[in-house]
Amino acid sequence: EALEELNYEPQNPEMVFERGFFLDGIQGCMHVFIEPYYGDKSKLRLGEGQDWGWFRSSELRDLKMLNHDRQVVEDVAQYLSSNSTQKE
């Protein structure tokens, strides 16, 4: 999906959780992966969607996105926060 959406091929993604969803009468399962990105941001290219950018989780309220996706991003932010304190 990252390759299709941003022309980026993940190198070593970590699956953090999976989440079931029901959207437009269709039931599915979303697998959520994370990976640090250290590359040149100018090489990323939007393949689908309306727009993209780099945002802090605190800025989610101002973004046009599905509530389900908003919750996933909030859960990833919480996962990252809790794991960074465990490593200290």
N, C-alpha and C positions, 0 to 999 in steps of 0.2 A: 504494500500500500504506500509506503514511503517513496519507493521508486516511481510508482505511478503518479502520486500526488506532487512530489517535490523534486523528482529526478535525483534522489539520494538513495543509495543502497546501504542499509545498515550493516555495520561491521560485526558487532557483538551485542545484539539486543537482549535485554533481560525481561522476561515476562513477569509482570508484577501481580496481575490478577485477571480473571475472566468474569464477565458480567452478562447475564441474560438480559434480553430486551424484547419489547413488543412494540413495533412501529408500523403504522398503516396496515394493521391486520396481519403482519408477518412477525413470527417469533424467531429470534436468532440469539447468537452468543458472540459477544465482542471479546477478543483477546487483546489485552493492553500491554504493550511493551515500552520500555524506556531505554535510552542510550544517550550518553553525553555527545554533543556535537562540537567538534573543534575545527571544522573545516571553514572554508571561505563561504560566508553566507551569500555572497553575490552569485555563486554558482548554483544555488537552489532556484528552481523554476516551477512556478505554479502550473500544474497540469490540469487540475479540475478545481471546481469551487469558484467562489466569487472574489476572495481576497485572502491574504495571509500576512502574518507578522509575528514578531516576538513580543510576548506579553507576560506579565506577572499574573499569578493566580488571583491576586487582589483586584485585577482589572476585568475579571470575567463578567461582572454585572453589566458592563458597557458594551459587550460584544454580542452581535447577533449570532446565536447558535442554539441548537437544540438543548433543552434542559437536561436530557440524558447525557449529552456530551459535556455539558458544563459540570455535572456531578462527577463524571469520570476524571476531568482535569482536576477538580477539587480533591478527589480521592488520591490521585497521583501526587499532588502537592503534599498532602498529609503523609503519604507513604515516604516520600523523599525526606520530609522533615523528621519523621520518627526514625528513619534509618540513619540520618546524619548524626543524631544525638546518640544512637547506640554505638557508633564507630568511634566516638570521642573517648 
